């Protein structure tokens, strides 16, 4: 059984499941070592296959994707250094599990952009949804706009920069890394954070459990100045610093079998 989606055809097996088609269409235009993909009539799978073919098989290091149309899960799983530019907005789960790319999105992104990002740089020239940068481990994620709730939830490293306002539970269960929030922040900032540093230029509605004010140092100022300079964000404003109060730490050195004996 077949179903038509735009110019693409999806085939289903007898159980009604989609039969995976990993054929690369080869529709990219390549010139002078750079590639351009018009994604207007392509499915998410075909767009990602095209990107991977260009980067991994053809050695193209600069790819521009036109008309992404807010499709979900674009640009995921790119584990090498390259440059990608998306001319338009992306949907949910964009650019997840990447390690090395330098990405610019000239548009908005939906929920969970850059989840589990390992390294590289992503600059979003627009607003982002909730869960931006979830579990990020490295690299720089720059949102030149506003973000929803739970930005940097379970952050394990890297730097997240937000030029606009941020929603509730920003930095929830943060474990490591930095956040630089240049606008106002909603309630429960840094709730249950283990470690890491959060800088805020605007107003904070409320702090979460065990998130406490810290003292700005010369090292903090040098870090913020350098990061803002990299992304043309001007001179650092007056900032508040927030860290983990470590009142919720409940660790011991017992092995599991020893813990059973004690309990």
N, C-alpha and C positions, 0 to 999 in steps of 0.2 A: 504494500500500500504506500502511495506517495502523497506528499503534501507540498504545495508550492508556497515558499516564503520569499516574496520579491522575485528576484531572478534565480534564487537558489532552490534546490529540490531536496527535501528530506525524505529518506527511505526508512520505513518501519519494518521490523521483522514480524514473524507470526504471533509473537507475544505482545506486540504493540510497542516494543522498545525501539529507540532510534538506533539505526545501524551507523556506526561511526565512519565517517568519510574523511580520511586524512590526506586527500589529494590536494596538493598545492596548486592553485589556479594560475599562478605566475602573472598576475595582472599589474604588478608594480612597474612603474616607469623608472628606469635606472639611468642616471646621467652624471658623469664626473664623480663617480664613487658615492653618489647620494641616491636614495630611492624615495619615491612618492607613491602612496597607496590611496586610491579613492575607495573609501569604505562604505559608500552610500548604499550599494546593492549587495554587500557581503554580510554573511552571518558572523557572529562572534568567533566561532571556530575558524572560519576561513581567514578572518583578519589576523588572528594570532598565528595560524600556520604560515601565512605570508610573511609576517614579521620574523618568525623563527627561521624560515628558509633564507631570508635575506641576511640575517645577522650570523647565523651559524654555518650555513652552507655556502653562501656567496661572499661572505666576509665584508658585507656592507656595514659601515659604522655610523651612518647617519640616515635615519628613516623618518619621514613625515607622513602622518596619517590624516587624510582629509575626511571630513564628513563622518566622524565616528557615531554621530546620531544618538548619543546617550546610551549606547549598548553596554551591557554589563561585562565585567571580567576581562576587559581589554588590557593587553600589555603585561599579562601575568607570566611569572616563571622565567623571566629573562635573567640568566645567571652569568652575564659577561658584560664587559665595558662596551658601551655604544651610546649613541645619542638618539633619542626618540622625541618627536614633537607631535602632539595631538592638536589639530586645529578644530576645536569644538569640544563640547561637554561629554563626559563619560558617566556611565551608570554606577551600579554597585560593584564593589570588590575590584576596582581598577588597580592595576600595577601591584598586585599582591605577590609576595614571595620573589622579590627581585634582589639581585646581588651584583651591583656595579653600574647599571645604566644611569645616564644623565637625561632626565625627562622633563619636558615642559608641556603643561596642559594649558592651552589658551581657551579656557572655559571652566565650567563647574565640574565637580565630581560628587557622586552619591555616597552612600554609606560604605564604611570599611575600606577606604582607599589606602593603599600601601600597607596592608596588613602583612606582618612578618617580613618587612623590608630588612635586608641584611646589610647592604652597603649601597652607595651611590648618592645621587641628588635628585629630588623631585620637587619641582616648583609648580604650584597650581595658581594660575592667574584668575582666581575666582573663588567662590564659596565652596565649602565641603560639608558633607553630611556628618552624621554621628559616627563614632568609632573610628575616626581618622587616625591612622598610625597605630592601630592596635597591635600590641606585641612587637613593635619595631625593635630591631636589635642594633642597627647601625645606620650610618649615613645621615643626610640632612633632608628633612621634609619641611618645605616652606609653603604655607597657605597664605596667599595675598588676598585675604578676605575673611569671612566669618566661618565658624565651624559649629557643628551641633554638639550633642552631649558625648561624654566619655572619650574625649580625645586622648590618645596615648594610654588607653587602658592596658595594664600589664606591660608597660614599656620596659624593655630590658637593655636599652642603650640608644645611641644616636641622639639627634637633636630635632625637636619639633618647634617650628616658629610659626606663630599665628599673628597676622597683622591686625585683624579685626577682633570682634568679641568671640568668646568661647562659652559653650553651654555648661550644663551641670555635670558634676562628677568628672571633671577634667583631671587627668593624672590618677585615676582610680587604680589602686594596687600597683602603682609605679615601682619598679625595682631598680632602675638605673637610668642614666642618661640625663638630658636637659630638656626643659620646655621654656620657651620664651614667648610670653603672651602679651602682646602690645595693646590689647583692648581690655574691656571689662570681662569678668569671669563670673559664671553662675554659681549656684550653691554647691557645697561639698567638694571644694577644691582639694586635690591630693588625698582623698579619703583612703585610709588603710595603706598608704604608700610605705614601702620598705626602705627605699633609698632614692637617690636622684635629687635634682634641684629644679625648682620651678621659679621662674622670674615673671613678675606681673607688673605691667605699667599702669593699668587701670584699677577700677574698683573690684573688690572680691566680695561677692554676696555672703559667703560663709565658708569656713574651712571644714574639711572632713575630719574624721577620726584620726588622731595622731599626726596631723599636718600642722606644723608650727612655724612661726616666723624665724628666719635665720638672719645672720649678719652679713651684709655685702662686704666682700674683700676686693683687693686689687686684682686678684686672680679672676674673680667673677666679672669685674668690669672689663678686663682684657678679653675674656672669652666672648662676652656680649658684643663688644665693639668689633671684634674680628668677624663674628658671624653676621652682624648687621651690615658690615662693609662688603662682605662677599656677595650679598644679595641686594645691594643698593637700597638699604632701608634707612639710611640717614644716621644721625647721631643718636646714641642710646638715650632714652628719656630716664627720668628718675624711676627706679625699680624697687619693688618689694621682692624679697627672697623668701621662699618657703621650702622647708626640708622635713624629713621624718623626725618626729619626737622620740621614737624608739620606746614608747611606753607599751606598745602592743607586742614587743618581741617576747616570744615564749619558746625559746630554744633550749635543748639539753644535749648532752653528749652521749646519751644512752643508745645502745644498739637496740633494734626491735625486740630481740629475745630478752635483753636486760630490762626493757621497759615492761614486758609482760610479768617479770618476776616482781618488780616494784609494785605494779598495780594489782 
